[in-house]
Amino acid sequence: MTATITERPITPPPAEPPATRGDRREYLALAALLIGTGIAYLWNLSANGWANSFYAAAVQAGSVSWKAFFFGSSDAANSITVDKTPLSLWPMEISVRIFGLHSWSMLLPQALLGVASVALLWATVRRTFGASAGLLAGLVLAVTPIAAVMFRFNNPDAMLVFLMLAAAWAMNRAVADGRWRWLLLSGGFVGLGFLAKQLQVLLVVPALALTYLIAGPPALGKRIAQLFGAGAALVAGAGWWVLVAELWPASDRPYFGGSQHNSIIELTLGYNGLGRLNGDETGSVGGFGGGEQLPTGGGGMWGTPGIGRLFEPQQAGQIAWLIPAALILLIMVIVLRGKVTRTDPQRATLILFGGWLVGTGLVFSFMKGIFHPYYTVALAPAVAASIGIGAVLAWRHRDLPWVRLAAALALGATTATAWIILSRSTSFVPWLRWVILVGGIVATLLLLIRLPRKAGLVAAAVAVLVGLAGPIAYTISGLTTAHQGPMPSAGPMVRGGWGPGGRGGDRPMGGPGGPHGMGVNHGEPAGMPGGPAGNTGGPGDFGGGAGNMMMASKPSDQVTALLKADGSDYTWVAATVSSNSAAGFQLATQLPVMPVGGFNGSDPSPTLAQFQEYVQVGRIHYFIAGSQMGGERGNGNTKSESAQITAWVKEHFNSQEVDGITLYDLTSPKTE
């Protein structure tokens, strides 16, 4: 008897559903957000010139020398590196190799990183909280004042923020399905972030680890193993470069700038690591933390460590506008989630961005070492995500009285914060704080009432406009103002903070009443407190003359022509103390200029003996006198190598003055 087998017809997989009108609206809104962000960030990009000349000189060097590219050297002859690992420089250097050396080609990758960061934040928040939350989060990030400045600038922070966001995006995917690849990818992104700005990227690691430890799908043992795997990926992502750099013979590579013993490990753990936390930064300009007062009075140069630091004048206008609202809304959403399952993806996203916001905010608030206002850009994605998530969930649950109360408290706190920040510079859009105050009070009261849908939409729209009006005004100011030097900031002159008026008053920096020549162009100090003020020049004349530790040199055409004459016959066309002094000459001539002592002039590179050897064999043509910094080695009592080199040059070589700059011809020794 033969059995009959009946074959069942194979059912084809369901067709991909057509895009709904809501989908189309979302992607049109996303396109508008990304295109608008791109236009804003790319508009008038070249107005920033060389931006931070310290990094611009390294970009120039890496665009003509692959060794300088790999190590992040300040000059193409590879005397010393910048005081960071080099990943953030690589996209800019590749762009310059393609398009040539100018401001636009250098800053183009930074602006594109800004657009990509907005897209990543949208994708991460949208995955668990929907389209509206993702779009609002992306918008808030795009109009955060310090983000708009740093994504048009050549500091490492643009790459840092992008990679922190990439790690968060991968972790968000890992929580969804528990696959190893997402954990490894998240760890790898953090490792690459280390190569952008070393230990600062680790600020996001506790939030990443805690998120997966609590909400990862696998059993606890496997979650722990996967986190160790992510840690290994982190080490691999950063370690390959560190290993090569450490094993490369020291005689055949540049000196690691920022270290005192030519060690990338020392740089990582000291000057760019624990020193930033405890203020013990050997070889730096000094922490000027809470206990050290400026000669002009007030708190420390980097603000006063404490819970209120982010709301001080130096930082508040850059990032603080929405921090109180973000914290209130985070608490509200956590309560809304209630007793959910351990693997709840929405709670996991809250842990991720809430941990990022609180952890990074506390570190920034209490660190005692060097702290610049632009560091706060690392908080921007967490603030933006918290606002996007919280605002949308407050709308969805507006029928609950306590949710309406939380939303009203968030808007009230935002209104008060905006009033305080805008009151610090009453000449900046003077009517804006009053509009925000009135609109904020009205919208806050409306949020307390259970309104019909259409009226509620109007109230919600007013609340968003009130919340974003201040940041947008500061962002527009940042986009329309040229930013140059080591400490960019958005917004107007702010009494007691960094801005075009500098710390201490609503006056041009370096002008009458200005504190010790603290800069001339949007908050870039010309000299440190107690140190030489340097050539302050006038507004727009950034650096001027030979420059100094904080100010890039600005050589005249005559000086540039003198340096370029026979310049190719020398390894270094010139040498001068500090990287910023060297940077302007190097960018003008596009020939290597040795930055003696690195950024601060305090690194022991080169030693006096090495410098004398270079001069003896004819590798350096000129020594350029300037504002000599780093007078003591390691902040101790021994004369630094740069000070010894300067004294030796002045004693043994003839000098000439050209357009106010003194140059010593190292091929023309004094006769006895």
N, C-alpha and C positions, 0 to 999 in steps of 0.2 A: 504494500500500500504506500503510495507516494504522497508525502505531505505537500500541501500547496502553500507557498509563501506569498503572502500578499504584501506588496511594497507600498509603503505610504508615500504619497507625494511629498517632496521636499518643499517646505514653506520658505519662500524667500524672505530675507530680513526686511523689516519694515523700512519703507523709504524715509529718507531724512525729512523731517517735517519742514515745511516752508517757513521762512522767516516771518515772524509775526510783526504787526505794526509796532508793538512795543520794542521788539528786537531792533527794528530799523531805527526807531527813534533813539534807542540807546547808543547804537554805533554812530549815528549822525552826531549825537551829543559828544561822544568820545572823540570823533574826528575833529569837531570844533574845538574841544579842549586841547588836544595835542597840537593841532595846527596853530591855534592861538598862542599856546605856550611857546612853540617854535618861533613864531613871528616875533613875540615879545623878547625872547632870549637872544635871537639873532639880530634884532634891529639895532643899528648903530653900534655893532659889536666892537668895531675898531676904535671907538672913542676911548676905550680903556688903554690904548697904547700897548705897552709891554706888560701892563697889569703889575704883577709882582716880578720885578726885574730879576730877582734872585732865581726864580724858576724859569723865567724867559731865557736867561743866559744858558741854563742847563738844556733847555729845549734846542737852542741854537747849537750847542756843542753836540748833543745827541743826533742832530740832523746831518752832521758831517762826519761823525766818528761812531762806529758801531760799538767800540769799547766804552765810549762815553754814554752811549745809548743804554748798554747793559747795566752799567754801574750807577748811572745818574750823576755823571761828572758835571761840575760847574763849568769846565773848560774842555775844549776838544783835545788839549794836550794831556788831560787826565792828571792834574795835580791833586785835586780833592773833589769829593762828591758833595752834593747837597746833603743837608742833615736829615734826609728821609730816604726810605727805600724807593725805587724808581718807577713803579708800575704806573703811577698817575701821569708821568711824563711821556710814556711810550705812545699813546694815541696822538698827543700833540706833536711829538717828533716825527711820527709817520706822516701826519698831515702836512707838516712843513716840508718833508722830503717830497711830497706830491705837489704841493701848491706853491712852494717857495716860502721864504722867511718874511712874514709880516704878521701884524696883530691878528687879522681875521683868521688866517690859516692856523695859528696857534690856539685861538680860543674856540674855534668851530667845534672840536670834539667835546669841549666842556658844555656848550649849549645843548648839543645832542644828548649828552648824558642826562641833562636836566629833563628833556622831553621823555627819554627812556625811563627815568625814575618816576615821573608822573604816571606813565603807562603801567609800570610794575606795581605801583601802589594801587591803582585802579583794579588791576587783575587780582591782586591779593585780597583786597577788601570785598570785591564783588563776589568772589568765590563762595564766601560764607554769608554775606549780608545783602547781596543783591546789587543791581545796577545803580540805584540812586545813591547808596552809601559809597560805592566805589567812585562814582563821578564826583561827589562832593568832596571826598577825601583827596582825590587828584587835584581838584580846583584849589583846595586850601593849601596843598603843598606848593602848587604853582605860584600862588600869590603870597607865600610867606616871604617877608622882605629879605631875610638873609639868604634864603634859597635862591631868589632871583638874582642876588648879587654874586653868590659863589658859583652858580652855574654859568656865569659869564666871566669867570676869573680863572687864573691858572694855578691856584693853590691845589693841594691834593684832595681837598674836601669833596669836590664834585664826584670823583671816582670813589671815594670812601662811602658816601651816602648811597650811590648806585649799588655798590657791592653789599652793603648792609641790607638794602631793600631786596636784592637778589637772594640773599641768604634767608630772609624772612619769607619770600615767595616760595622758595624750595621747601622750607619747613612747613608752610601752610599745606603744600601738596603732600608732604610726608604724613601729616596728621590725618589726611583724608584716606590714605590707603596703606600706610605703614611700610612702604617699600624701601629697601635699602638705598636705592639709587637717589631718592630725594634727600635722605640724611647725608649721604656722601657729597651730594651736590651742594647742600647747604654749608657743610663744613669746608668744602673747597672754595666757595665764595668768600667765606670768612678768611681763609688763608690768603686768598688774593687781596682781600682788604688789608691784611697785614702788610703786603707789599706796596700798598698805596700809602698808608699812614701808620704803620706799625701797631702799637698796642691799643690805639683808640678804637679800633674795630672790635676789640674784645668787650666793649661796653654792651654790645647787643647779645653776647653769648649767653649770659645767665637767663635772659628771657627766652632765647631759642631752646636751651636745654630744659628749662622748667616746663615750657609748653609741651614738648614731646614726652617728658617724663610723666606728666599728668594725663595728657590726652592722646598719646600715641595708641593705635589700635592693638598692637601685640601684647602679650603678657609682659609683666614687669621685667623678668630676666632678659627677654629679648630686647625690650626698650632700652635697658641699660647697655646691652651689648651694641645696639645700633648707635647709641650716643657715643660710645667709645670709638666706633667706626667713624662717626662724624668728626670726632677729635683727631683721629688719625688722618682723615682727609684734610682737616685744617692744617695740621703739621706738614703734610705733603704739599699743600697749596702754597704755603709760605717757605717751607724748608728747602725746596730744590734750589731756590735762588740764594738763600742764606748759606747753604752748604757750598755751592760753587764759589760764592764771594769769599767765604772764609778759607777755602782750600786754595784759592788762586794766590800765587806768590805775591807777597806784599810789594816786592820790588817791581812788579809788572802790572800793578793796578793803582788806581788813585787811593789816596788816604780817605778813610771814612769820616767825612765831616760831622762834627758834633760830638765825636768821641775824643777822649784824651789819650787813648792807647791804640788807635787805629783798629778798633774792633767793632763790628756790626752788632755783636751781642751786648757790648757795653753801651752802645748808642741806644739799643732797644730797651734795655733794663734801666738805664740811667737817665740821660738827657731827655729821651722821648718816652720814658716809662715811669718808674717810681718817682723820679725827680719831679714830674708834673703833679704828682699827688702830694708829696711831702715838701716840695719847695727846695730840695737839696739837688740842684741842677749844676753839677760841676761843669764849668766852661761856659755857662750861659750868662745872660745879662742880670740874673737874679730874679727871684720869684716876685718880690714886691707884693707879698700876700697881705693878709689882714693885719699882721702886726707891724708892717713896714709902711710908714706914711709917706706920701708924696711931698716934695718940697712945697707944692702948692696947697697942701692941706687936703682933707678928705680921707677917703679910704685908701687901700693899697692900689698900686697901679693896675692890678688885674681885678679890682673889685675886692670886697670884703667877703672872705669865705663864710658861708652861712646860708640858712634856708631862704633868705631873701635876695641872694646874689643875682638870680636871673631877672629880678625886677628892678635892679639898679639901672641908672641911666645908660651905662655902657651897653647893657644887654637887652633891656626891656623892649625897645623898639624893633629889635631884630627878631625876637621869638616869643615874647611873653604875652602878647595880645590874647591868645586863646588857651593858654595853659590852665587857668582856673576852670574854664568851661570844660576843657578836656578831662580834668580830674573828676569834676562833678558828674559828667555824663558817663564816664567809665564806671563809677560807683552805681549809677542808676541802671546801667545795662547789666552789670553783674547781679544786681538784685532781681532784675527782670528775668534773668535766666533761671534763677531759683535752683531747685534741686533737679538738675539735668543729669544725664548719664555722663560717666567719666570722659567718654570720647566725644562729647558734644562739640562739633566743629566751631560753633559760634563762640562758646566760652574759650576754646583754645585760641581763637584769634584775639580775644580780649586779653588773655594772659600774655600773648606775644607782644602786642603793641602797648598794653598797659605796663608790662614789665620793662619794655624798652624805655618808655617815657619816664617812669619813676626811677629806675636804676640809673639811667644816664643823667637825668636831672639832678639826682642826689650827688653823683660824682662831680658834676660840673659845679654844683653849689658849694661843695666843701673842699675841693682840691686847693692846695696851697701854692702850687707852682705857677708857671706861666699859664695864663688863661686869656685867650683872645675872644672878643664877642663873636667872631665868625665861627668859633667852634660849635656854637649852638645850632648850626645847620644840621648837626647829627640828631637833634631832637625833632626836626621838622616833620619827618614821615610819621613818627609816633603821635605827635600832636594832631596832624592832619587826619590820620586814620581814626583816632579817638573821636574827633569832631564829626567826621563823616558817619561813623557807626552810631554814635550817640544821638545825633540830630535826627537821623532817619528812624531809629527805634522810638525816639520820643514822639515822633509824628504817628507812627503805627500804633502806639499804645496811649494816644492822647486822651482816651476815654477814662483812664485811671487818674484820679485827682493827684496822687502823689507824684506821678510822672509829669503832669503839668507843672507841679511845684518845682520839681528838679529842673525842668527845662527853663522855667522862669528864673530860678537861681543862677543857672549857667549863663543866661543872657544878661542878667543883672550884674554878675561878676565881670563879664566881658565888657559891658558898658562902663563900669567903674575903672577897669584896667585901661581901656582906651582913653578915658578922660584924664587919668593920671599921666599916661605917656604923652598925649598931645599937649597937656598943660606945661610940659617941660620945654616946649619950644612954641611959644604963643604966636610967633610970626609965621609959622608953617601952616598954611591953609587955615587961617584963624577961625573960620566959621564951622569947620568940620567937627570939632569936639562938641559944639552946641547941637548940631544936627544929630550926632550920635547920641548925645545925652537925651534929647527930647524923644527921638525915635526909639531909643532903648527903653525909656520909661514906659512909653505907650505900648511897645511890643511886649514888654515884660508883663504888664497888666493883662494884655489880651491873651497871653499864653496861659494865664491862670484860669481863664474862662473856657468852658466847653462850648466852642463855637460850631456852627454848621460847617460843612466841608469847605465850601467856597470861601467863607470868611476866615476859616482856619488856614487855608492856603495863603491868603493875603497876609495874615499875621506871621506865618512861617517865612514868607518871602521877605517881609520887613526885618524879621529877626536875623536872617542870613545876611541881608544888606548891612544891618547895623554891625554884625559881628565881623564882617570882612572889610568894611569901609576904611578903618584905620590901617590894617595891613596893606590894602591895595594902594592907599595914598603913599605909604612908605615905599612900596614896591615900585610905583611909578617914579618916585624920586630917585630910587636906586637905578632904574633903567635909563633915566635921562641925565644921570651924573657920571662923569668920568671917574673911574676908580683906579688908583695906582698906589703901589707900595705894599708893605707887609700886612696891614691891618684894615682891610676894606669893611665898610659898614653901610647900611641903607639908611635913608632918612635924612632929616635936617640937622642943623646944629642943635645940640642938646646940652643944656647946662649940666656940668658934672659928668659928661660922658664923652665917648668918641663920636665924632660926626664931623662935618666940614668945619665946625667951630672948635673941635677938640675938647679935651677935658678941661673944664674950668670956666667956660663962658661962651656967649654967643658972639664971638669975634673971630676973624680969620686967624688960623693957627700961625704962630710965629710973629704975629703982628702985635701992636700995643696991647698990653694986657694979656697976651697969650702966655701960656705956661712954658717957659724954657724952650721956645722954638719947637713946639711939639707937632710940627708938620705944616704943610701948606695946602694940601689937596685931599679933602675928605677923610681926615682922621689918620693920616700916616705920619707918625712922629719923625721929626728931623733928628732928634737926639734924645737919649734917655735922660730921665731926671738925674741931675747931678753930673751929667756928662756934657760933652761939647754939644752945643746946639747945632753946629754945622752950618752949611750954606742953606738958609731957608728960602731965599729967593722970594718970589711973589706968587700969588695965586696962579696956578697952572704951570709954574716953572718948577716942576717936580724934581727935587734933588739939586740941580744946579751944580756947577763946578765939579770938584772931585768926588762929591757925595760923601757918605759916611756909612756907619753900620746899618742904619735904618733907611737911608735915603740913597737911591740909585744916582750914580754920576750922570752928568749930562754934558758931554764934551762938545766944544764948539767945532765948527768945520775945520778950523785951522789946527786944532789939537788932533782931530781925527786924521787929517791929511798927514800930519807929522808922524803919527803912530803907524799909518799904513805904508809910508815910504820904507821900502826894504823890509816890510814886516814879515814877508814870507821867508826871509833868511833866518828867522829866529823861531825857537820852539814856542816862546811866549813873547808877544810883541811888547808886553809890559807886565809889571807886577804892582799890586797895591794892597793895602791892608783892608780886609773884610770883603765878603762876596758882593755886597751891593755896590761898593765903590768900584769893584772890578766889572760888574755887570754892564753898566752903561757904556764903558769903553769897549767891551767885547761886542755888544750888540751894534755899536756904531761902526766898528771896524770889521766885524765878523771874523776876527782873528783871536786866538787864545790869549786871555789875560789871566795871570795867576792871582787868585784871591788868597793872599797870605793870611793864614789863621782862620780861614773859613768864614762862616756867617758872622760870628761875633768878634773875629780877629783873635780869638783866644785858643784855637786849636794849635797844637804844636806841629804844624805842617805849613811850609817846610821848616826844618830846624835851621838855625843860623849856619851850621856847617854845610847842610845841603844847599842852602841858598848861595853861599859863597862858592860852592863847587859849580853850580849852574852858571854863575856869573863868570867864573874863571874860564869855562869852556865856551862862553859866548852864546848861551841859550836864552838869555833875557836881555832885551834892549833897554827898556826904561823902567825906572821905579817912580811911581806917581805918589807924591805926598798928599795927604788928606787928613781927615779927622780920624786920628789913630785911636782905635778902641782896643779892648782886651789887654790893657796894660799889665795885668798880672796874670800869671799862669794859674788856671784852676781856681780863681778867686782867692788865691793865697798871697804870699809875699814875694814870690820869685818873679822876676821880669819875664813876661811872655816872650816866646820866640819872635812874634811880630814886632814887639817893642825893641828887641835886640837887633833885629834885621833893620828896622828903621834907623836906629842910632848908627849902625855900621855903615849904612848907605850914606847918610848925611855926613859922616866923618870922612869918607874915602872917595866920593864921586862929585863931579861938577854938576851944577843944576842950572836950569833955565826956567823962566816963567813965561807961559803962553796963555793968554786970555784968562789970567788969574789962577792958573794951575801950575804948580811947581813939579817939573819932571827932572829926575836925575838920570843922566846918560850913563848906563852901566858899562859902556864901552869907552868911557872917557874918565879915567881915574884922576884924582887931583895930583898935581906934581908937588913934590916936597919943596 
